Amino acid sequence: METKKKIIINVGRQLGSGGMIIAKMLADEFGCKFYDRELLNLAAKESGFSEKFFEQNDEKKGFFKSLFHMHVPYISDNCFYNNKLSQESLFQFQSDAIRKAAEAHSCVFVGRCADYVLRDFDNMVSVFITADIDERIERICKRHNCNREEAKKIIENKEDSRSSYYNYYTGKKWGHSTSYDLCINSSLLGIEGTAGFLKEFITKSLDLK
């Protein structure tokens, strides 16, 4: 169901909730460009830093502390290595990439505080996807080929980074219902069912019919 109206869909997600898969399904359904890790490449091109640098510091608060202790190969030749960069500078590069993409075409963004970065844009819906903890642990076990205890630690560590990053830059609370237009538990309807529900919600919210 491609739409002539340019739209923006922001998807926040708990680790192991199926949020990434659902976001991709929504991008396909509405004919939107899909951005997750792709944003790191865009931001790297804009800033002069290597993409590897962005990958290592993805969605982490306090990631800039080690910048001047890093080896030069992490940073491209035309970078701002000798400038006094702040933590906010790296976030700004990524934010600029998000805005440029949103101005150019309909987009689905996963994480990266896109809902805050694009808060002044029209025709936008922001959702947060959760899931029951046992289901999330099971998915992480399969993804990382680890036991349940290890999976739980992976979830806790990753979500601590995500929440700190989001809360720091947005002034909102990651995963809290007041920070989004809709929060939904994918365990209730399943992956496809949740995607279908969100399709209907977005269609009605943005008056796409």
C-alpha positions as CSV (number, residue, x, y, z in Angstrom):
1,M,0.0,0.0,0.0
2,E,2.3,2.8,-1.2
3,T,1.0,6.3,-0.5
4,K,1.5,9.5,-2.3
5,K,1.7,11.4,1.0
6,K,5.2,11.5,2.4
7,I,5.1,9.9,5.8
8,I,7.5,9.1,8.7
9,I,7.3,6.1,10.9
10,N,9.5,5.9,14.0
11,V,9.9,2.5,15.7
12,G,11.4,2.1,19.2
13,R,11.9,-1.4,20.4
14,Q,12.9,-3.7,23.2
15,L,15.7,-6.1,22.3
16,G,14.2,-9.4,21.1
17,S,10.7,-7.9,20.6
18,G,10.7,-8.4,16.9
19,G,10.6,-4.7,16.4
20,M,13.2,-4.7,13.6
21,I,11.3,-7.3,11.6
22,I,8.0,-5.4,12.1
23,A,9.6,-2.1,11.1
24,K,10.8,-3.7,7.8
25,M,7.3,-5.1,7.2
26,L,5.9,-1.6,7.6
27,A,8.5,-0.1,5.3
28,D,7.5,-2.6,2.6
29,E,3.8,-2.1,3.2
30,F,3.9,1.7,2.9
31,G,6.7,1.9,0.3
32,C,9.1,3.7,2.7
33,K,12.8,3.7,2.8
34,F,14.1,1.7,5.8
35,Y,16.8,3.1,8.0
36,D,18.5,1.4,10.9
37,R,22.2,0.8,10.6
38,E,22.1,2.5,7.2
39,L,22.0,5.8,9.1
40,L,25.4,5.1,10.4
41,N,26.8,5.0,6.9
42,L,25.0,8.2,6.0
43,A,26.2,10.0,9.2
44,A,29.8,8.8,8.5
45,K,29.8,10.3,5.1
46,E,28.5,13.6,6.4
47,S,31.0,13.8,9.3
48,G,34.2,12.4,7.8
49,F,34.4,9.7,10.5
50,S,34.6,6.1,9.4
51,E,31.4,4.0,9.6
52,K,33.2,1.6,12.0
53,F,33.5,4.4,14.5
54,F,29.7,5.0,14.4
55,E,29.0,1.3,14.7
56,Q,31.1,0.9,17.8
57,N,29.3,3.8,19.5
58,D,25.8,3.2,18.2
59,E,23.1,4.3,20.6
60,K,25.5,4.7,23.5
61,K,25.6,7.6,25.8
62,G,29.1,8.7,26.8
63,F,30.6,7.2,23.7
64,F,32.7,10.2,23.0
65,K,34.9,9.9,26.1
66,S,37.4,7.6,24.3
67,L,37.6,9.6,21.1
68,F,41.1,11.0,21.6
69,H,42.4,7.6,22.9
70,M,41.5,5.9,19.7
71,H,43.9,4.9,16.9
72,V,43.8,6.9,13.7
73,P,42.5,3.9,11.5
74,Y,39.1,4.3,13.1
75,I,38.9,7.8,11.7
76,S,39.2,8.8,8.0
77,D,41.8,11.2,6.7
78,N,39.4,14.2,6.2
79,C,37.9,14.0,9.7
80,F,37.9,16.6,12.5
81,Y,40.3,14.6,14.6
82,N,42.2,17.7,15.7
83,N,39.1,19.7,16.7
84,K,37.6,19.7,20.1
85,L,34.5,17.6,19.4
86,S,31.8,17.0,22.0
87,Q,29.6,14.0,22.5
88,E,26.8,16.0,21.0
89,S,28.7,16.5,17.7
90,L,28.4,12.9,16.8
91,F,24.7,12.9,17.6
92,Q,24.3,16.0,15.5
93,F,25.9,14.3,12.5
94,Q,23.5,11.4,12.7
95,S,20.6,13.8,13.3
96,D,21.4,15.7,10.2
97,A,21.4,12.4,8.2
98,I,18.0,11.6,9.7
99,R,16.5,14.9,8.7
100,K,17.9,14.8,5.2
101,A,16.4,11.4,4.6
102,A,13.0,12.4,6.0
103,E,13.0,15.5,3.8
104,A,13.7,13.4,0.7
105,H,11.2,10.6,1.0
106,S,8.9,8.5,3.2
107,C,10.9,6.7,5.8
108,V,10.8,4.1,8.6
109,F,13.4,4.8,11.2
110,V,14.4,2.3,13.9
111,G,15.7,3.9,17.1
112,R,18.4,6.7,16.9
113,C,16.0,9.2,18.6
114,A,14.4,9.8,15.2
115,D,11.1,10.6,16.9
116,Y,12.8,13.5,18.8
117,V,15.0,14.6,15.9
118,L,11.9,14.9,13.6
119,R,9.5,16.2,16.2
120,D,8.6,19.2,14.0
121,F,7.8,17.1,10.9
122,D,4.3,16.5,9.7
123,N,2.6,13.1,8.9
124,M,4.6,11.2,11.5
125,V,3.8,8.3,13.8
126,S,6.0,7.0,16.6
127,V,5.5,3.6,18.1
128,F,7.3,1.4,20.7
129,I,7.3,-2.4,20.5
130,T,7.7,-4.6,23.5
131,A,7.3,-8.3,24.1
132,D,7.1,-10.8,27.0
133,I,10.6,-11.3,28.6
134,D,10.6,-15.1,28.0
135,E,9.9,-14.6,24.4
136,R,12.6,-12.0,24.1
137,I,15.2,-14.2,25.9
138,E,14.3,-17.1,23.5
139,R,14.9,-14.9,20.5
140,I,18.3,-13.7,21.8
141,C,19.4,-17.2,22.6
142,K,18.8,-18.2,19.0
143,R,20.3,-15.1,17.6
144,H,23.5,-15.3,19.7
145,N,23.6,-19.0,20.2
146,C,23.8,-18.6,24.0
147,N,22.0,-19.8,27.1
148,R,19.2,-18.0,28.9
149,E,21.4,-16.3,31.5
150,E,23.7,-14.9,28.9
151,A,20.7,-13.7,26.8
152,K,19.3,-11.9,29.8
153,K,22.6,-10.1,30.3
154,I,22.7,-9.1,26.7
155,I,19.2,-7.7,26.9
156,E,20.0,-5.8,30.1
157,N,23.2,-4.3,28.9
158,K,21.9,-3.3,25.5
159,E,18.7,-1.7,26.9
160,D,20.7,0.2,29.5
161,S,22.7,1.8,26.7
162,R,19.6,2.4,24.6
163,S,17.6,4.0,27.4
164,S,20.5,6.2,28.6
165,Y,21.1,7.4,25.0
166,Y,17.4,8.1,24.4
167,N,16.7,9.7,27.7
168,Y,19.8,11.9,27.5
169,Y,19.1,13.4,24.1
170,T,15.3,13.6,24.1
171,G,14.5,14.6,27.7
172,K,11.8,11.8,27.5
173,K,11.8,8.3,28.9
174,W,12.7,5.4,26.6
175,G,9.8,2.9,26.4
176,H,7.4,5.0,28.4
177,S,3.9,5.4,26.9
178,T,4.0,9.2,27.1
179,S,7.0,9.3,24.7
180,Y,5.2,7.6,21.8
181,D,1.9,7.6,20.0
182,L,1.4,3.9,20.6
183,C,3.1,1.2,22.7
184,I,2.3,-2.4,21.8
185,N,3.3,-5.9,23.0
186,S,4.1,-8.1,20.0
187,S,3.6,-11.2,22.1
188,L,-0.1,-10.7,22.1
189,L,-0.7,-10.7,18.3
190,G,2.6,-12.2,17.0
191,I,4.9,-10.5,14.6
192,E,2.6,-10.5,11.6
193,G,-0.4,-9.7,13.6
194,T,1.4,-6.7,15.3
195,A,2.5,-5.5,11.9
196,G,-1.0,-5.7,10.6
197,F,-2.4,-3.8,13.6
198,L,0.2,-1.1,13.2
199,K,-0.6,-0.8,9.5
200,E,-4.2,-0.1,10.3
201,F,-3.3,2.3,13.2
202,I,-0.9,4.3,10.9
203,T,-3.3,4.3,8.0
204,K,-6.0,5.8,10.2
205,S,-3.7,8.1,12.2
206,L,-2.2,9.7,9.0
207,D,-5.5,9.6,7.1
208,L,-3.9,7.6,4.2
209,K,-7.1,6.3,2.7
